[in-house]
Amino acid sequence: MTFEEVSGCNTTDRKMDTVSQALEELLVAAQRQNCLTVGVYESAKLMNVDPDNVVLCILATDEEDENDVALQIHFTLIQAFCCDFDINILRVSGMKRLAQILGETLTDSNANESKDLHCILVTNPHADHLKLNEVGRYCKESRCNNQWVPSLALRER
């Protein structure tokens, strides 16, 4: 392994950690400002009514969700809609960490149904603008590298 490969990996890892931290801070700030829409169906309804107010779409999955055909179809449709309206999209793994960030549990009090954290929209362009710019820049750089829907892994803390 060359020095460039080693330093490139470290740079990429640091960038991913920085973007991950920015996303976490953005989600907390947007939640405080009541600027989050959580859930696949809720998100689809909002994008249908007011797509101009959506600034970031987060599609979250874990390994067990990869075989959920209905969820993948929803994701494909949401991604197409986001591309049509120039909304930044970010695929995120780490549902447990995402639930911690949002102060949610993955199951309701009766332990019957999982919370739907698969799609989250940030809906206010003024929600912690600096962090939104950082996440948006990451999405734009990824598109320039032909990765139309960038991925990010949220790490447990």
C-alpha positions as CSV (number, residue, x, y, z in Angstrom):
1,M,0.0,0.0,0.0
2,T,1.4,3.4,-0.9
3,F,1.4,6.5,1.2
4,E,-1.2,8.1,-1.0
5,E,-3.5,5.1,-0.5
6,V,-3.1,5.2,3.2
7,S,-3.5,9.0,3.5
8,G,-6.5,8.9,1.1
9,C,-8.2,6.3,3.3
10,N,-7.7,8.4,6.4
11,T,-9.0,11.5,4.6
12,T,-12.0,9.7,3.4
13,D,-12.7,8.2,6.9
14,R,-12.3,11.7,8.5
15,K,-14.6,13.2,5.9
16,M,-17.3,10.5,6.5
17,D,-17.0,11.1,10.3
18,T,-17.3,14.9,9.7
19,V,-20.4,14.5,7.5
20,S,-21.9,11.9,9.9
21,Q,-21.4,14.4,12.8
22,A,-22.9,17.2,10.7
23,L,-25.9,15.1,9.8
24,E,-26.5,14.2,13.5
25,E,-26.3,17.8,14.6
26,L,-28.6,18.8,11.7
27,L,-31.2,16.2,12.7
28,V,-31.2,17.3,16.3
29,A,-31.5,21.0,15.3
30,A,-34.2,20.3,12.8
31,Q,-36.1,18.2,15.3
32,R,-36.0,21.0,17.9
33,Q,-37.3,23.5,15.2
34,N,-40.1,21.0,14.3
35,C,-38.6,20.8,10.7
36,L,-38.5,17.0,10.4
37,T,-41.0,14.7,8.7
38,V,-40.6,11.1,9.7
39,G,-42.0,8.1,7.9
40,V,-42.2,6.9,4.3
41,Y,-45.9,7.7,3.9
42,E,-45.7,11.0,5.7
43,S,-42.8,12.0,3.7
44,A,-44.5,11.1,0.4
45,K,-47.5,13.1,1.4
46,L,-45.4,16.2,2.2
47,M,-43.4,16.0,-1.0
48,N,-46.6,15.8,-3.0
49,V,-48.0,18.9,-1.3
50,D,-44.9,21.1,-0.7
51,P,-41.8,19.8,-2.4
52,D,-40.1,23.2,-2.5
53,N,-39.9,23.3,1.3
54,V,-37.9,20.0,1.4
55,V,-34.1,20.4,1.5
56,L,-32.9,17.0,2.4
57,C,-34.2,13.4,2.2
58,I,-32.7,10.7,4.3
59,L,-33.4,7.1,3.4
60,A,-32.4,4.8,6.2
61,T,-32.0,1.0,6.2
62,D,-30.1,-1.8,7.8
63,E,-29.2,-5.2,6.4
64,E,-32.5,-6.8,7.3
65,D,-34.3,-4.1,5.2
66,E,-32.5,-4.9,2.0
67,N,-34.9,-7.8,1.2
68,D,-38.0,-5.7,1.8
69,V,-39.2,-5.3,-1.7
70,A,-42.0,-2.8,-0.9
71,L,-39.6,-0.6,1.0
72,Q,-37.1,-0.6,-1.9
73,I,-39.9,0.3,-4.3
74,H,-40.9,3.2,-2.1
75,F,-37.2,4.3,-2.0
76,T,-36.9,4.2,-5.7
77,L,-40.0,6.4,-6.2
78,I,-38.9,8.8,-3.5
79,Q,-35.4,9.0,-5.1
80,A,-36.9,9.7,-8.5
81,F,-39.1,12.5,-7.0
82,C,-36.1,14.0,-5.2
83,C,-34.1,14.0,-8.4
84,D,-37.0,15.7,-10.2
85,F,-37.2,18.5,-7.6
86,D,-33.4,18.8,-7.0
87,I,-33.7,17.6,-3.4
88,N,-30.5,16.2,-1.8
89,I,-30.8,12.5,-1.0
90,L,-28.6,10.6,1.5
91,R,-28.8,6.8,2.2
92,V,-28.0,6.1,5.8
93,S,-27.3,2.8,7.6
94,G,-27.5,2.5,11.4
95,M,-31.2,2.6,12.3
96,K,-30.4,2.1,16.0
97,R,-28.1,5.1,16.0
98,L,-30.7,7.1,14.1
99,A,-33.3,6.3,16.7
100,Q,-30.9,7.4,19.4
101,I,-30.3,10.7,17.7
102,L,-34.0,11.4,17.4
103,G,-34.8,10.1,20.9
104,E,-37.0,7.4,19.5
105,T,-37.3,3.8,20.3
106,L,-37.5,1.3,17.4
107,T,-40.6,-0.3,18.9
108,D,-43.7,1.3,20.4
109,S,-44.7,0.9,24.1
110,N,-46.6,-2.3,23.3
111,A,-43.6,-3.7,21.3
112,N,-45.9,-4.4,18.4
113,E,-44.7,-2.2,15.6
114,S,-41.4,-0.7,14.6
115,K,-41.2,3.1,14.3
116,D,-40.9,4.1,10.7
117,L,-37.5,5.9,10.5
118,H,-36.9,4.7,7.0
119,C,-37.5,8.1,5.4
120,I,-36.8,11.5,7.1
121,L,-37.2,14.8,5.4
122,V,-35.6,18.1,6.6
123,T,-38.1,20.7,5.6
124,N,-36.9,24.1,6.6
125,P,-34.0,25.7,4.6
126,H,-33.0,27.6,7.7
127,A,-32.6,24.6,10.0
128,D,-29.0,24.9,11.2
129,H,-27.9,26.2,7.9
130,L,-24.1,25.5,8.3
131,K,-24.7,21.8,8.9
132,L,-27.2,21.6,6.1
133,N,-24.6,23.2,3.8
134,E,-22.0,20.6,4.9
135,V,-24.3,17.6,4.2
136,G,-25.5,19.2,1.0
137,R,-21.9,19.7,-0.2
138,Y,-21.2,16.0,0.5
139,C,-24.2,15.1,-1.6
140,K,-23.1,17.4,-4.4
141,E,-19.5,16.0,-4.4
142,S,-20.9,12.5,-4.5
143,R,-23.1,13.3,-7.6
144,C,-20.0,14.8,-9.3
145,N,-18.3,11.4,-8.7
146,N,-21.3,9.6,-10.3
147,Q,-22.7,8.4,-7.0
148,W,-26.2,9.8,-7.3
149,V,-27.4,8.6,-3.9
150,P,-24.5,8.8,-1.5
151,S,-24.3,6.5,1.5
152,L,-23.3,7.2,5.0
153,A,-23.0,4.8,8.0
154,L,-24.0,6.2,11.4
155,R,-21.7,4.6,14.0
156,E,-22.8,3.6,17.5
157,R,-21.5,5.6,20.3
